[in-house]
Amino acid sequence: MNTATVTRPGLEPLVSGVSRIVARGLDARDTAFAVADLLRDNLPGPDLLTPAEREGSPDRYVTHILHAEDDFSVVAVVWRPGQGTPIHDHVSWCTFGIISGIEHETLYRDMGDHLVEIGRADNLPGEVSGFAPPGDIHKVLNTSSELGVSLHIYGADVAKLGGSVRRLYDLPVK
């Protein structure tokens, strides 16, 4: 196991809790939901990030890897108003919690030659959710007028992988 060091105040209970859940060997979906339950009780505030990290970037959303080891990573995402992702899916299960802003999420199903929109949700501060592939195709947009900050926990070492995205989709949406 990679021995990453937790350096953020308040992050240790979350990291040790995720470690215990991952060690149980649950399937991806059950792991995501168990980690979501843990995150709901341990969602940190925006002070988890430094003031410079909370500034984000005028060009695109920014990710900050706060902890990474072989089995999972904890990543903060900073979104300025109007910033979002392309349509994508993930390399592993994911759990996320909204610290500030509104993450508007659009979900899709891959039909082979096109995508079909299957749902939308506005994820508000304090809300937590989890999902696992397959069925994790989505895009996310900060629709609020304030800075968005969210905490994402992925079931992979995104520091080694270079990110959490498995695939970007450029199929038409019908």
C-alpha positions as CSV (number, residue, x, y, z in Angstrom):
1,M,0.0,0.0,0.0
2,N,1.1,3.5,-0.8
3,T,1.8,5.4,2.4
4,A,0.5,8.9,1.6
5,T,0.6,11.3,4.4
6,V,-2.6,13.2,5.5
7,T,-1.6,16.8,6.0
8,R,-4.9,18.6,6.0
9,P,-6.4,19.4,9.4
10,G,-9.6,17.4,9.9
11,L,-9.0,15.0,7.1
12,E,-7.7,12.1,9.1
13,P,-11.0,10.7,10.4
14,L,-12.4,10.7,6.8
15,V,-9.2,9.0,5.4
16,S,-9.1,6.3,8.2
17,G,-12.8,5.7,7.8
18,V,-12.5,5.2,4.0
19,S,-9.6,2.9,4.6
20,R,-11.7,0.7,6.9
21,I,-14.6,0.6,4.4
22,V,-12.3,-0.3,1.4
23,A,-10.7,-3.0,3.5
24,R,-14.1,-4.7,3.8
25,G,-13.9,-5.7,0.1
26,L,-17.5,-4.7,-0.8
27,D,-18.5,-4.4,-4.5
28,A,-18.0,-0.9,-6.1
29,R,-21.6,0.3,-5.6
30,D,-21.8,-0.8,-2.0
31,T,-18.4,0.8,-1.3
32,A,-19.5,4.1,-2.9
33,F,-22.7,4.1,-0.7
34,A,-20.8,3.2,2.5
35,V,-18.3,6.0,1.8
36,A,-21.1,8.4,1.1
37,D,-22.6,7.6,4.6
38,L,-19.2,8.3,6.1
39,L,-18.7,11.5,4.2
40,R,-22.2,12.8,5.2
41,D,-21.0,12.7,8.8
42,N,-17.5,14.0,8.1
43,L,-18.0,16.6,5.3
44,P,-15.4,19.3,6.0
45,G,-15.8,23.0,5.4
46,P,-14.1,25.2,2.8
47,D,-11.2,25.9,5.2
48,L,-10.0,22.4,4.2
49,L,-8.3,24.3,1.4
50,T,-5.9,27.2,1.6
51,P,-7.2,30.6,0.5
52,A,-5.0,30.3,-2.7
53,E,-6.6,26.9,-3.5
54,R,-10.1,28.3,-3.0
55,E,-9.5,30.9,-5.7
56,G,-9.8,28.4,-8.5
57,S,-8.9,29.4,-12.0
58,P,-10.6,31.7,-14.5
59,D,-9.9,29.1,-17.2
60,R,-11.5,25.9,-15.9
61,Y,-12.4,24.0,-12.7
62,V,-9.4,23.0,-10.6
63,T,-8.7,19.8,-8.7
64,H,-6.5,19.4,-5.6
65,I,-5.4,15.9,-4.6
66,L,-5.6,16.0,-0.8
67,H,-4.8,12.3,-0.2
68,A,-4.0,9.4,-2.5
69,E,-3.1,5.8,-1.9
70,D,-3.5,2.6,-3.9
71,D,-7.2,2.0,-3.1
72,F,-8.6,5.5,-3.0
73,S,-8.0,9.2,-3.3
74,V,-9.6,12.3,-1.7
75,V,-9.8,15.2,-4.2
76,A,-11.2,18.8,-3.7
77,V,-12.7,20.4,-6.8
78,V,-13.0,24.2,-7.1
79,W,-15.5,25.6,-9.6
80,R,-16.0,29.2,-10.4
81,P,-19.6,30.2,-11.4
82,G,-20.4,28.7,-14.8
83,Q,-17.5,26.3,-14.9
84,G,-18.2,22.7,-15.6
85,T,-17.0,19.4,-17.1
86,P,-17.4,17.8,-20.4
87,I,-19.5,14.6,-20.5
88,H,-17.4,11.8,-18.9
89,D,-17.3,8.7,-16.8
90,H,-14.9,7.5,-14.2
91,V,-12.2,4.9,-13.6
92,S,-13.8,3.8,-10.3
93,W,-16.6,4.3,-7.8
94,C,-17.0,7.9,-6.6
95,T,-18.5,9.6,-3.7
96,F,-18.9,13.4,-3.6
97,G,-20.1,16.0,-1.1
98,I,-20.9,19.6,-1.8
99,I,-19.2,22.2,0.4
100,S,-20.3,25.4,-1.4
101,G,-22.0,26.3,-4.7
102,I,-24.5,24.3,-6.7
103,E,-23.3,21.4,-8.8
104,H,-25.9,20.8,-11.5
105,E,-25.4,17.3,-12.8
106,T,-26.8,15.8,-16.0
107,L,-26.8,12.0,-16.3
108,Y,-26.6,10.1,-19.5
109,R,-26.9,6.5,-20.9
110,D,-24.7,5.3,-23.7
111,M,-26.7,3.8,-26.5
112,G,-23.7,3.0,-28.6
113,D,-24.0,5.6,-31.3
114,H,-25.6,8.4,-29.1
115,L,-26.3,9.4,-25.5
116,V,-29.7,9.8,-24.0
117,E,-30.2,12.1,-21.0
118,I,-31.7,10.1,-18.2
119,G,-31.7,12.6,-15.3
120,R,-30.7,15.9,-13.8
121,A,-30.0,17.0,-10.2
122,D,-29.0,20.1,-8.4
123,N,-26.5,19.1,-5.7
124,L,-26.6,21.6,-2.9
125,P,-24.2,22.4,0.0
126,G,-24.2,19.6,2.5
127,E,-25.5,17.0,0.1
128,V,-23.6,13.8,-0.5
129,S,-24.0,11.1,-3.1
130,G,-22.1,8.1,-4.6
131,F,-22.1,6.1,-7.7
132,A,-20.1,3.4,-9.5
133,P,-19.6,2.4,-13.1
134,P,-21.3,1.4,-15.2
135,G,-24.0,4.1,-15.3
136,D,-21.8,7.0,-14.2
137,I,-21.8,9.0,-17.4
138,H,-22.5,12.7,-16.5
139,K,-21.5,16.3,-16.8
140,V,-21.4,18.8,-13.9
141,L,-21.8,22.6,-13.9
142,N,-21.6,25.1,-11.1
143,T,-24.8,27.0,-11.6
144,S,-24.5,29.2,-8.6
145,S,-23.2,32.7,-8.5
146,E,-20.7,31.7,-5.8
147,L,-17.5,29.7,-5.9
148,G,-18.2,25.9,-5.8
149,V,-16.1,23.6,-3.7
150,S,-16.8,19.8,-3.5
151,L,-15.0,16.9,-2.0
152,H,-14.7,13.7,-4.2
153,I,-13.5,10.3,-3.0
154,Y,-12.5,7.9,-5.8
155,G,-11.8,4.2,-5.5
156,A,-8.4,4.6,-7.3
157,D,-5.1,6.4,-6.9
158,V,-5.8,9.4,-9.1
159,A,-2.3,10.7,-8.4
160,K,-0.8,7.7,-10.2
161,L,-3.5,7.7,-12.9
162,G,-3.4,11.4,-13.6
163,G,-7.1,11.9,-12.9
164,S,-10.4,10.2,-12.3
165,V,-11.9,10.4,-15.8
166,R,-12.0,7.1,-17.8
167,R,-13.5,8.5,-20.9
168,L,-14.8,11.7,-22.4
169,Y,-17.9,11.4,-24.6
170,D,-18.5,13.3,-27.8
171,L,-21.4,11.3,-29.0
172,P,-24.6,13.2,-30.0
173,V,-27.2,13.5,-27.3
174,K,-30.7,12.5,-28.5
